Amino acid sequence: MTTPKRDTYTPETLLTVAVRIFNERGYDGTSMEHLSKAAGISKSSIYHHVAGKEELLHRAVSRAIEGLFGVLDEPGAVRGRSIERVEYVTRRTVEVLMAELPYVTLLLRVRGNTKTERWAMERRREFDQRVADLLKAAVADGDLRSDLDIRLATRLLFGMVNSLVEWYRPQREGEADGDQVADTVVRMAFEGLRTGH
């Protein structure tokens, strides 16, 4: 039996462990005991850093949400033609997903069973709506096809982007690099949606 080490954890390193365990076991299937064992520290040491596992969940999904919403405020997302802006947002969303893979994976797996999960799901819907608004503007500009349902197109676009959490593993030999994945997503989505002019 290993003795828990003295608390050398910072809130950030504890969060990294918690996200890994939440993704492996599911949030509901993770107890403070699981987190304590995975971190190699006592439960009281964890409580020294956070009020409980829901605070860890909130910190984790907040990190993913802040990354995604941050994209919407970048110059490429707010300047230029709507089609350029939506392509930029799509590319950057893929980049954020890959850079924050465990955190975004957790965000995409929340089911609404706690206050934090319901908040995270609402924020995801807000993000999707902002992107749908960009797509609508690109249709109005004549740069995207008008014969497609924008809500459905938004869901399909983000279904493709979000599926990356299921298979993308940057450490896997032969795996496409981040730029290649982002380029391919943008080309597949927007060359297929663009009008002919």
C-alpha positions in Angstrom: 0.0 0.0 0.0 1.4 3.4 -1.0 1.2 6.2 1.5 -0.3 9.3 0.1 2.4 11.9 -0.5 2.4 15.2 1.2 0.3 17.6 -0.7 2.5 18.8 -3.6 -0.5 19.4 -5.7 -1.6 22.8 -7.0 -5.1 23.5 -8.0 -4.0 23.2 -11.7 -2.4 19.8 -11.3 -5.3 18.5 -9.2 -7.6 19.7 -12.0 -5.6 17.8 -14.6 -6.0 14.6 -12.6 -9.7 15.2 -11.9 -10.4 15.7 -15.6 -8.6 12.5 -16.6 -10.7 10.5 -14.0 -14.0 12.2 -14.9 -13.3 11.3 -18.6 -12.4 7.7 -17.7 -15.2 7.0 -15.2 -17.8 9.6 -16.0 -18.5 12.5 -13.6 -21.3 10.6 -11.9 -19.2 7.5 -11.5 -16.3 9.4 -9.9 -16.1 9.7 -6.1 -13.8 11.8 -4.0 -12.1 8.5 -3.1 -11.4 7.9 -6.8 -9.9 11.4 -7.1 -7.8 10.9 -3.9 -6.4 7.6 -5.1 -5.6 8.9 -8.6 -3.9 12.0 -7.2 -2.1 10.1 -4.5 -3.2 12.5 -1.8 -5.8 12.4 1.0 -9.3 13.6 0.5 -8.7 16.3 3.1 -5.8 17.6 0.9 -8.2 17.8 -2.0 -10.7 19.7 0.1 -7.8 22.1 0.9 -8.0 23.2 -2.7 -11.7 22.8 -3.6 -15.1 22.5 -2.0 -15.8 19.2 -3.8 -15.9 17.4 -7.1 -18.5 19.8 -8.6 -16.1 22.7 -8.1 -13.5 20.7 -10.1 -16.1 20.0 -12.8 -16.9 23.7 -12.9 -13.3 24.7 -13.2 -12.7 22.1 -16.0 -15.7 22.9 -18.2 -15.1 26.7 -17.6 -11.7 26.3 -19.1 -13.1 24.7 -22.2 -16.0 27.2 -22.5 -13.7 30.2 -22.0 -11.4 28.9 -24.8 -14.4 28.5 -27.2 -16.0 31.9 -26.3 -12.5 33.5 -26.5 -12.4 32.6 -30.2 -15.6 34.6 -30.8 -13.8 37.8 -29.7 -10.7 37.4 -31.8 -10.2 39.8 -34.7 -10.7 37.0 -37.3 -14.1 36.3 -35.8 -15.4 39.9 -35.7 -14.0 41.4 -38.9 -14.4 40.7 -42.5 -17.1 39.0 -44.5 -19.4 36.6 -42.6 -18.1 33.6 -44.5 -14.5 34.4 -43.6 -15.5 34.9 -40.0 -17.4 31.6 -39.7 -14.5 29.7 -41.4 -12.1 31.4 -38.9 -14.3 30.4 -35.9 -14.6 26.8 -37.2 -10.8 26.6 -37.6 -10.1 28.1 -34.2 -12.7 25.9 -32.6 -10.9 22.8 -33.9 -7.6 24.3 -32.6 -9.1 25.0 -29.1 -10.5 21.5 -29.0 -7.2 19.9 -29.8 -5.2 22.2 -27.4 -7.7 21.5 -24.6 -8.7 18.0 -25.6 -9.4 16.6 -22.1 -11.4 19.7 -21.0 -13.5 19.9 -24.2 -14.1 16.1 -24.0 -15.5 16.6 -20.5 -17.6 19.5 -21.6 -19.1 17.5 -24.5 -20.0 14.6 -22.1 -21.9 16.6 -19.5 -25.5 15.4 -19.3 -27.3 18.1 -17.2 -27.5 16.1 -13.9 -26.0 18.9 -11.8 -26.2 22.7 -11.7 -22.7 22.9 -13.2 -23.6 20.6 -16.0 -26.8 22.5 -16.8 -24.9 25.7 -16.9 -22.3 24.2 -19.2 -24.9 22.9 -21.6 -26.6 26.3 -21.7 -23.2 27.9 -22.5 -22.7 25.4 -25.3 -26.1 26.2 -26.8 -25.1 29.9 -26.6 -21.9 29.2 -28.5 -23.7 27.1 -31.1 -26.3 30.0 -31.6 -23.5 32.5 -32.1 -22.0 30.3 -34.9 -25.5 29.7 -36.4 -25.9 33.5 -36.5 -22.6 33.8 -38.5 -23.8 31.1 -40.9 -27.1 32.9 -41.4 -25.2 36.1 -42.1 -23.1 34.2 -44.7 -26.3 32.9 -46.4 -27.7 36.5 -46.4 -24.5 37.7 -48.1 -24.9 35.0 -50.7 -21.7 33.2 -49.8 -23.4 30.0 -48.4 -26.2 28.0 -49.9 -29.6 29.1 -48.9 -31.3 25.7 -49.6 -30.0 24.2 -46.3 -31.5 24.4 -42.9 -29.0 26.5 -40.9 -29.8 24.9 -37.6 -29.2 21.5 -39.0 -26.1 22.7 -40.8 -24.7 24.1 -37.6 -25.4 20.8 -35.7 -23.7 18.8 -38.5 -20.7 21.1 -38.6 -20.2 20.9 -34.9 -21.0 17.2 -34.9 -18.0 16.8 -37.2 -15.8 19.1 -35.1 -16.9 17.5 -31.8 -16.2 14.0 -33.0 -12.5 14.8 -32.8 -12.7 14.1 -29.1 -13.5 10.5 -29.8 -10.6 9.7 -32.1 -8.0 12.4 -32.2 -4.9 11.4 -30.2 -2.0 13.8 -31.0 0.6 11.4 -29.5 -0.4 8.5 -31.9 2.1 7.8 -34.6 1.0 8.9 -38.0 -1.9 11.1 -36.6 -2.6 14.2 -38.6 -1.2 17.4 -37.0 -3.5 20.1 -35.7 -3.2 22.3 -38.7 -3.9 19.5 -41.1 -7.1 18.5 -39.1 -8.3 22.1 -39.0 -7.6 22.7 -42.7 -9.5 19.5 -43.6 -12.5 20.3 -41.4 -12.8 23.8 -42.9 -12.3 22.6 -46.5 -14.9 19.8 -46.1 -17.4 22.0 -44.5 -17.2 25.2 -46.5 -16.2 24.0 -50.0 -19.2 21.8 -49.8 -21.5 24.7 -48.6 -20.2 27.5 -50.8 -22.2 28.8 -53.6 -20.7 28.5 -57.1 -19.6 32.1 -57.5 
